[in-house]
Amino acid sequence: MNPGDASIEGEILAKADAALRRVLDPEMGINVVDLGLVHSLRLRGHVLVLNYQLTSDSCPIGGMMAAAMHDALDALPEVMGVDMHLLDDPPWSADRISPQGKKMLGIEGTH
Amino acid sequence: MPRPALVTPFLWTSLGLSLACGFVAQVLLAHDPQAFTQHWFRQATVLVALHLTTLGFVGILILGVLTQFLPMLLGRSLGSTALAGAALAAFVLGFLVLIGLFAAWRAPLPAAAAGLALVSGSAATLALAWPALVHFGPNQRLCRATLASSLFYLVLTAGLGGLMAQGLVGPPWLAPGPLDVLKLHAHLGLVGFACLMVFAVSYELLPMFNLAKGYAQWPGWVTLALVHAGLAAIAVSVFSLTPAPGPWCMAGEGLLALACLFYALQVLWIQSRARRLQQDASVWLFRQACLALVAAAVTGFVLATQDAPGPGAVAAAVYLLLFGFLGGAIVSQIQKIVPLMAWVDRFSALAGKAQVPIAGHLLNKPLAWLALPLHFLALVSGCAGLATGSIQLLRISGCFGAALFVDQALLAASCRLRGQARPFPMPDPFVRADLRSS
């Protein structure tokens, strides 16, 4: 792939976004994108670079969620590898949940 | 990518052992209720039931959970799984020896065996927990201090229990009578070890499960300080030979009652800040447990002001704390953790690759809700039976209590059977979410 080919890059990122939306948080039942765990997703050549975070340092299934995100992205045929970076600052808060996610959780309009 | 560090067979084993202990304790209550009425603190059946509940049900479950969840709370390795397994096995071994000795009651107990049982359990626990406590993150200082205090009181109460078992409570250097030391031993174990352990774990688990914005630090610190001061005052009342109701004893019980109230306020505060507080059986069971805690605290204080409180009333206060608060709080959290454990076992490897149910869908809700009336009925009939000496009520309480543990075992088993993974629907779902939603 030519790195300058924006349309192909956009298509791959869209597929990656859809793949991440298949990964659900088992406790809350919404996908990791709507939950706000995905900070940024970009392509570096054929490698997907994912900056993500977890809902808390004490998340007992944090390693599992990271592995599921990795596997979902790695399964894309156009991708040669996944580079994942865990961010812990600023800490995750429920403000990061998307409007759709809040609707699913029934927490619209809460503080 | 590294796969999860959550070793669920370890947790399932702890859960199974602990539910079995709780069940047997309740069967003892139903089978031999007379033992719980007259001079209950000298009855082998009661001692077995009490230690089955405190060390077996509460201790094994909490230590089992801690050895798995603590490393994740810390974000650091606590050592190998083998170490965790060995420590818990030592604790269980010591506990079983102790139960065996109580069952074949002879006073004083064989010193070596009792000492070995007590020391092996507490030492293994501390050895396991110490590296974690040292490295605890700064944002969890309250949790760390509460956990460390809990383990400290476990050592104290185990040591005191060892002295009592060897009949060393009578010599002049340890002047108080056996009943005074028993009172101190019970306070150190139930409030110092078990309650503080539940407090510490709940500070982390409650916000996590309810999407609350953390917890207030100051009520937690006040709770911890009050527990320390209250237990110290009770120790002074015992060793200064102040006749009951003495000022130290009343002060101690008063401080502990305040500590329990502050903890209940903390729970209310966390729940009020929850962004996703599902009014499920777990939440209501925890509220019921906190009510029992406040009731136990107030009862304890009232009894401390009386010249000669009846043994039935004292037993009812202990039951409120042990079965009402500790039992209720732990069962409520089992209902949150068990579906997650089942999900990890069955579906974590398929997450993102297939449609998998979420953890909450694995929970059998009728069984979860059944725990609420079972706990309530067992608690009310048990307290009434202990206070009035009614054999019939105690038998009923034991039956309801045993049913509660069976219910939880069935709930755990059903989590391993419910729900199944399915392939993602065709055609290719790799469609942009915004296009799909439009």
Chai-1 contact restraints between the chains, C-beta under 6 A:
chainA,res_idxA,chainB,res_idxB,connection_type,confidence,min_distance_angstrom,max_distance_angstrom,comment,restraint_id
A,A14,B,R432,contact,1.0,0.0,6.0,A-B,restraint_1
A,K15,B,F430,contact,1.0,0.0,6.0,A-B,restraint_2
A,A18,B,F430,contact,1.0,0.0,6.0,A-B,restraint_3
A,R21,B,A433,contact,1.0,0.0,6.0,A-B,restraint_4
A,R22,B,G352,contact,1.0,0.0,6.0,A-B,restraint_5
A,V23,B,A351,contact,1.0,0.0,6.0,A-B,restraint_6
A,V23,B,G352,contact,1.0,0.0,6.0,A-B,restraint_7
A,P26,B,W343,contact,1.0,0.0,6.0,A-B,restraint_8
A,P26,B,I358,contact,1.0,0.0,6.0,A-B,restraint_9
A,P26,B,A359,contact,1.0,0.0,6.0,A-B,restraint_10
A,E27,B,A359,contact,1.0,0.0,6.0,A-B,restraint_11
A,G29,B,I358,contact,1.0,0.0,6.0,A-B,restraint_12
A,S56,B,M208,contact,1.0,0.0,6.0,A-B,restraint_13
A,D57,B,G75,contact,1.0,0.0,6.0,A-B,restraint_14
A,S58,B,M72,contact,1.0,0.0,6.0,A-B,restraint_15
A,S58,B,L73,contact,1.0,0.0,6.0,A-B,restraint_16
A,S58,B,E204,contact,1.0,0.0,6.0,A-B,restraint_17
A,P60,B,L6,contact,1.0,0.0,6.0,A-B,restraint_18
A,P60,B,F69,contact,1.0,0.0,6.0,A-B,restraint_19
A,P60,B,M72,contact,1.0,0.0,6.0,A-B,restraint_20
A,G63,B,P2,contact,1.0,0.0,6.0,A-B,restraint_21
A,G63,B,P4,contact,1.0,0.0,6.0,A-B,restraint_22
A,G63,B,A5,contact,1.0,0.0,6.0,A-B,restraint_23
A,M64,B,P4,contact,1.0,0.0,6.0,A-B,restraint_24
A,M64,B,S348,contact,1.0,0.0,6.0,A-B,restraint_25
A,A67,B,M1,contact,1.0,0.0,6.0,A-B,restraint_26
A,A67,B,R3,contact,1.0,0.0,6.0,A-B,restraint_27
A,A68,B,A351,contact,1.0,0.0,6.0,A-B,restraint_28
A,A68,B,G352,contact,1.0,0.0,6.0,A-B,restraint_29
A,H70,B,M1,contact,1.0,0.0,6.0,A-B,restraint_30
A,D71,B,G352,contact,1.0,0.0,6.0,A-B,restraint_31
A,A72,B,G352,contact,1.0,0.0,6.0,A-B,restraint_32
A,A94,B,L211,contact,1.0,0.0,6.0,A-B,restraint_33
A,A94,B,R275,contact,1.0,0.0,6.0,A-B,restraint_34
A,L105,B,R276,contact,1.0,0.0,6.0,A-B,restraint_35
A,I107,B,R275,contact,1.0,0.0,6.0,A-B,restraint_36
A,I107,B,R276,contact,1.0,0.0,6.0,A-B,restraint_37
A,T110,B,R275,contact,1.0,0.0,6.0,A-B,restraint_38
